[in-house]
């Protein structure tokens, strides 16, 4: 296939900004950027553009919220990176698309592949460039990059490395020409979007499982009936006599197996703070537990 030069780009979050900038720097002509509509973000009433839309406007690129505009853009190829919406069949019929997906397909198809890989304790993940189809991340693959997952790596840190590797993979593959893709092989797993309930720390679980949840981001528990976010933690040793799960000893919390040392927390209605500062203010009494 002749290397495409005129592209439309569909993306929305911060993770999709670097691939867009990398394409522009590599000399590809971005004839249209499609991103999700402006939204109210935070307490203010003002509408805020997505990170991709803001970057596109900074680069002087035409932007639309209507994916149907792709069909009239005169592009050679569409590039999708975390757009956040399905591309409808009539648009797929009008233009070929590739999709940059942050997993080693067919493992972790869907909305939260980075988080689910950490949740599951995977030692490896990656990024794949695939053809876009109507099915959820089912398209044939043009190429992948493999990355090891660090044992203490957060989802944000891992996503940053995947974005860098994916941006290079995207530009290299488009520059060389797409070639023939290969069908996905192996057992498919699905990365459903994480809800707040998924991130509630159940202290009956092992400390290793709870640590993975903290690394994903958004983990929380309760103390005296109020929510306590756990922003950073580390695995800890426990005495031979394992306390009841949830029991607080200093800044260490007993789990079903092992323990988790709290490093940074955020009590409900307050700013983030070191766990030692929280403990000094909260003064847990003997027998107090998290999650009760």
Backbone torsions as a table, in degrees:
resi	resn	phi	psi	omega
1	UNK	NA	134.0	176.9
2	UNK	-61.8	131.6	-179.3
3	UNK	-55.5	128.1	179.4
4	UNK	-72.7	144.2	178.8
5	UNK	-118.4	-30.3	-179.5
6	UNK	-102.3	117.4	-172.3
7	UNK	-122.5	149.5	160.9
8	UNK	-105.9	147.0	-173.8
9	UNK	-126.7	125.0	179.1
10	UNK	-114.9	117.7	179.6
11	UNK	-167.4	163.3	-177.3
12	UNK	-136.5	-55.8	-171.1
13	UNK	-81.6	179.2	-178.6
14	UNK	-59.2	-33.2	-179.4
15	UNK	-63.1	-19.6	-179.1
16	UNK	-94.6	1.5	-177.9
17	UNK	-76.8	-47.3	-176.9
18	UNK	-60.7	-43.8	176.8
19	UNK	-58.4	-38.3	178.1
20	UNK	-63.0	-48.7	-179.5
21	UNK	-62.8	-37.5	-179.3
22	UNK	-65.9	-39.2	176.5
23	UNK	-62.6	-43.9	179.3
24	UNK	-62.9	-45.3	-179.7
25	UNK	-63.3	-29.7	-179.7
26	UNK	-81.0	-3.3	175.1
27	UNK	96.5	7.1	176.1
28	UNK	-74.8	143.5	178.4
29	UNK	-90.9	116.2	178.5
30	UNK	-94.1	103.6	-174.3
31	UNK	-82.4	-18.2	178.6
32	UNK	-163.7	139.3	171.8
33	UNK	-114.8	128.9	177.2
34	UNK	-114.3	127.8	-179.4
35	UNK	-138.9	166.5	-179.4
36	UNK	-69.7	159.7	-176.4
37	UNK	-62.4	155.0	173.7
38	UNK	-58.1	145.4	-179.5
39	UNK	-137.9	160.0	171.8
40	UNK	-76.4	124.0	-178.3
41	UNK	-124.3	110.8	-176.3
42	UNK	96.2	-164.1	-172.3
43	UNK	-81.3	-23.2	-178.3
44	UNK	-69.8	160.1	-177.1
45	UNK	-88.8	-12.3	-175.1
46	UNK	-71.2	143.1	175.3
47	UNK	-78.4	141.2	-178.3
48	UNK	-122.8	133.7	178.2
49	UNK	-72.0	159.3	173.1
50	UNK	-64.8	158.3	176.4
51	UNK	-55.7	-36.7	179.7
52	UNK	-68.4	-43.2	178.6
53	UNK	-62.3	-43.5	179.0
54	UNK	-60.5	-42.3	179.1
55	UNK	-67.0	-39.6	-179.9
56	UNK	-63.8	-42.2	178.1
57	UNK	-64.6	-38.9	177.0
58	UNK	-62.0	-35.9	-179.7
59	UNK	-82.9	-3.6	179.8
60	UNK	75.6	29.0	-178.0
61	UNK	-96.6	147.2	175.9
62	UNK	-68.6	138.7	-175.0
63	UNK	-128.6	144.5	176.4
64	UNK	-141.8	155.3	171.6
65	UNK	-99.6	-4.2	-176.3
66	UNK	-102.2	112.7	-179.2
67	UNK	-66.4	-25.0	178.6
68	UNK	-62.8	-22.2	179.1
69	UNK	-64.3	-18.7	177.9
70	UNK	-58.2	-36.4	-173.4
71	UNK	-67.3	-19.6	-179.0
72	UNK	-109.6	10.1	-172.2
73	UNK	-83.0	-16.0	-179.3
74	UNK	71.4	35.1	-177.8
75	UNK	-92.4	159.6	173.4
76	UNK	-85.2	-27.8	-172.1
77	UNK	-160.4	148.3	171.7
78	UNK	-103.9	140.3	178.0
79	UNK	-119.1	125.2	-179.0
80	UNK	-115.1	127.4	175.0
81	UNK	-137.3	104.1	175.9
82	UNK	52.0	47.5	179.8
83	UNK	-66.5	-38.1	176.0
84	UNK	94.3	0.8	176.8
85	UNK	-140.7	152.8	175.0
86	UNK	-72.5	141.5	175.5
87	UNK	-88.8	124.9	-171.2
88	UNK	-72.6	154.3	-173.0
89	UNK	-54.6	-39.0	-177.1
90	UNK	-68.7	-26.2	175.4
91	UNK	-75.7	-41.1	176.8
92	UNK	-61.9	-31.1	179.3
93	UNK	-73.5	-22.7	-175.8
94	UNK	-88.3	-19.8	-174.2
95	UNK	-156.1	143.5	172.7
96	UNK	-75.4	143.4	-179.7
97	UNK	-130.1	149.3	165.9
98	UNK	-119.4	153.7	-176.8
99	UNK	-130.2	128.3	176.2
100	UNK	-92.2	116.6	-174.1
101	UNK	-122.0	135.8	-171.8
102	UNK	-92.1	61.7	170.7
103	UNK	-162.0	173.6	174.6
104	UNK	-95.6	91.2	-176.2
105	UNK	-60.9	143.9	12.3
106	UNK	-90.4	11.2	176.1
107	UNK	-75.0	132.9	176.8
108	UNK	62.2	55.9	164.5
109	UNK	-70.9	146.8	174.5
110	UNK	117.2	-162.1	-163.0
111	UNK	-81.9	-25.8	-172.1
112	UNK	-131.6	58.1	-174.9
113	UNK	-67.8	-35.0	-178.7
114	UNK	-68.1	-46.8	-178.9
115	UNK	-64.8	-42.5	-177.6
116	UNK	-67.8	-33.3	177.6
117	UNK	-63.5	-42.5	177.8
118	UNK	-68.7	-44.9	178.2
119	UNK	-51.4	-43.9	-174.6
120	UNK	-79.6	-8.1	-178.1
121	UNK	78.0	23.5	177.9
122	UNK	-61.5	142.8	177.3
123	UNK	-92.6	-15.2	-177.2
124	UNK	-141.7	146.6	170.7
125	UNK	-145.2	-160.4	179.6
126	UNK	175.9	-165.3	179.4
127	UNK	-137.5	137.3	-178.5
128	UNK	-125.3	144.8	171.3
129	UNK	-104.6	119.0	-174.6
130	UNK	-129.8	161.9	171.3
131	UNK	-74.8	143.3	-177.5
132	UNK	-90.2	130.4	177.0
133	UNK	-125.9	177.4	176.2
134	UNK	-67.1	-32.2	179.4
135	UNK	-68.6	160.4	-177.9
136	UNK	-76.2	100.8	176.7
137	UNK	55.8	40.8	-177.3
138	UNK	-102.3	-3.5	-171.3
139	UNK	-68.1	161.1	178.1
140	UNK	-67.4	153.8	-169.4
141	UNK	-104.9	132.8	176.6
142	UNK	-91.1	-26.0	179.9
143	UNK	175.9	156.0	179.7
144	UNK	-138.9	153.9	169.8
145	UNK	-119.4	133.4	-179.2
146	UNK	-98.0	137.8	177.2
147	UNK	-133.9	135.1	172.9
148	UNK	-74.5	145.5	176.7
149	UNK	-96.2	120.4	179.1
150	UNK	-64.4	145.2	-176.5
151	UNK	-64.9	-19.1	179.3
152	UNK	-119.8	11.8	-174.6
153	UNK	-74.7	133.9	176.4
154	UNK	-81.9	165.4	178.1
155	UNK	-62.1	-39.5	179.4
156	UNK	-64.2	-41.1	179.0
157	UNK	-65.9	-43.8	179.4
158	UNK	-65.1	-43.6	179.8
159	UNK	-60.3	-38.9	179.1
160	UNK	-61.2	-42.4	178.2
161	UNK	-68.0	-38.2	178.8
162	UNK	-66.3	-39.2	178.1
163	UNK	-62.1	-43.6	179.0
164	UNK	-62.6	-47.3	179.9
165	UNK	-65.4	-38.8	-179.3
166	UNK	-68.5	-37.1	178.1
167	UNK	-62.4	-43.3	178.0
168	UNK	-65.2	-43.2	178.9
169	UNK	-61.0	-42.8	-178.8
170	UNK	-61.6	-52.0	-177.1
171	UNK	-66.1	-42.3	-179.3
172	UNK	-62.7	-44.3	-177.8
173	UNK	-67.6	-41.9	179.6
174	UNK	-69.5	-34.2	180.0
175	UNK	-67.7	-39.7	-178.2
176	UNK	-80.6	-17.6	-173.6
177	UNK	100.4	139.2	-171.0
178	UNK	-64.5	-35.8	-176.1
179	UNK	68.8	-160.9	-177.8
180	UNK	-97.9	125.8	177.6
181	UNK	-78.0	163.6	176.5
182	UNK	-117.0	147.2	-180.0
183	UNK	-66.4	147.7	175.9
184	UNK	-65.2	141.5	179.5
185	UNK	-128.2	143.2	177.8
186	UNK	112.8	179.4	-178.1
187	UNK	-78.5	128.2	178.8
188	UNK	-82.3	136.0	171.1
189	UNK	-125.6	157.7	-171.8
190	UNK	-121.0	134.4	-175.5
191	UNK	-103.6	80.9	179.5
192	UNK	-64.9	149.3	177.6
193	UNK	-58.9	138.2	-179.2
194	UNK	-79.6	133.7	174.2
195	UNK	-101.8	163.9	179.6
196	UNK	-57.1	-35.9	-179.3
197	UNK	-64.5	-28.0	178.7
198	UNK	-68.9	-21.5	-172.4
199	UNK	-104.6	8.2	175.2
200	UNK	-76.0	126.4	-177.3
201	UNK	-75.6	117.5	176.5
202	UNK	-98.6	106.4	-170.9
203	UNK	-69.6	-8.2	173.4
204	UNK	-74.9	-15.5	178.4
205	UNK	-79.6	168.7	-179.0
206	UNK	-71.8	154.6	179.2
207	UNK	-61.5	-34.2	179.5
208	UNK	-62.6	-43.7	178.0
209	UNK	-63.5	-42.9	-179.5
210	UNK	-65.7	-37.8	178.5
211	UNK	-62.8	-38.8	176.6
212	UNK	-61.5	-40.0	179.8
213	UNK	-63.3	-40.3	177.6
214	UNK	-64.2	-40.4	179.5
215	UNK	-64.1	-31.8	178.0
216	UNK	-64.9	-36.9	-178.8
217	UNK	102.8	138.9	178.5
218	UNK	92.3	6.1	-179.2
219	UNK	-66.1	146.2	-178.8
220	UNK	-151.8	160.2	174.9
221	UNK	-143.0	-167.1	176.2
222	UNK	-131.3	151.9	174.9
223	UNK	-140.6	119.9	-177.0
224	UNK	53.4	39.9	174.2
225	UNK	82.6	0.6	179.6
226	UNK	-116.7	149.0	-175.3
227	UNK	-72.2	140.7	177.5
228	UNK	-131.0	112.6	176.8
229	UNK	-78.2	138.8	176.4
230	UNK	-107.7	104.0	-173.2
231	UNK	-86.5	-38.0	177.7
232	UNK	-142.4	146.1	178.2
233	UNK	-156.4	172.1	173.4
234	UNK	-147.5	157.0	178.6
235	UNK	-67.8	145.8	-176.0
236	UNK	-136.6	158.9	174.9
237	UNK	-86.2	157.3	176.7
238	UNK	-127.9	162.0	177.5
239	UNK	-69.0	169.7	-178.9
240	UNK	-59.7	-39.1	177.6
241	UNK	-88.2	99.5	-175.5
242	UNK	-67.8	122.5	177.5
243	UNK	-66.4	168.7	176.4
244	UNK	-62.1	136.2	179.9
245	UNK	-51.8	134.1	-178.7
246	UNK	96.7	-14.2	-179.4
247	UNK	-65.2	135.0	-178.5
248	UNK	-99.4	125.3	173.6
249	UNK	-126.3	103.9	-171.3
250	UNK	68.1	-119.0	173.6
251	UNK	-110.9	14.7	180.0
252	UNK	-101.9	137.4	-177.6
253	UNK	-119.6	127.9	179.2
254	UNK	-71.2	140.5	176.1
255	UNK	-114.7	-179.5	177.6
256	UNK	-60.4	-32.1	174.2
257	UNK	-144.7	121.2	-177.1
258	UNK	80.3	-165.1	-178.1
259	UNK	-150.8	161.7	-179.4
260	UNK	-122.5	127.4	175.5
261	UNK	-92.8	121.7	178.4
262	UNK	-74.5	134.6	-180.0
263	UNK	-112.0	-47.7	178.3
264	UNK	-139.6	134.0	-178.1
265	UNK	-135.2	169.1	175.7
266	UNK	-140.0	103.9	177.3
267	UNK	-67.6	154.1	-179.7
268	UNK	-56.3	126.8	178.1
269	UNK	79.5	6.5	-178.1
270	UNK	-128.6	171.6	-179.7
271	UNK	-80.9	161.9	174.7
272	UNK	-61.5	146.2	-176.9
273	UNK	-156.5	157.9	175.0
274	UNK	-59.5	146.7	-178.9
275	UNK	-61.1	-32.1	178.2
276	UNK	-64.6	-38.7	178.3
277	UNK	-66.8	-41.1	177.5
278	UNK	-61.0	-45.1	-177.8
279	UNK	-63.7	-41.3	179.9
280	UNK	-62.7	-33.2	178.5
281	UNK	-81.6	-40.1	-176.6
282	UNK	-78.3	-31.3	179.5
283	UNK	49.8	66.6	177.7
284	UNK	-57.8	133.4	178.9
285	UNK	-84.2	158.8	175.5
286	UNK	-53.5	129.9	-178.9
287	UNK	93.6	-13.6	176.1
288	UNK	-63.2	145.3	-178.2
289	UNK	-138.9	153.9	172.1
290	UNK	-85.4	149.2	176.6
291	UNK	88.7	0.0	-178.5
292	UNK	-87.8	NA	NA
